[in-house]
């Protein structure tokens, strides 16, 4: 069983591409390039050619680079982005930032929908049950951290 912490490092320094290669190799991670997205932003005129460079045959942002664990699950992030977009749409359809009242008019229905979705998620999690307990092999792999965490609860 592989345990992956959902972490991404974004490097913003004098030479982010060299730093990213170094840290990716040191950690066994991968450099995260979004060449297709960058190409799309260039084609739409959202980004300009002076904001990007070509590194190892791929487009990359000139001033920033990111690395991630090779088993990082981007689907979780997509779910979060989708949720924020839905709640923002509900907010803007019902209110806005013009006055305190219009803010509350948008916030209340967005929070209600968010609360219902969280409640449904909690019910689904309860119905599915918890994770199986770690066996001896997994406990040893984590250096006994699972046992220490269980004792602290």
Secondary structure by P-SEA (a helix, b strand, c coil): cccccbbbbbbbcccaaaaaaaaaaaacbbbbbaaaaaaaaaaacccccccccccccccccccbbbbbcccccaaaaaaaaaaaaaaaaaaaaccccccaaaaaaaaaaaaaaaaaaaaaaaaaaaaacccccccaaaaaaacaaaaaaaaac
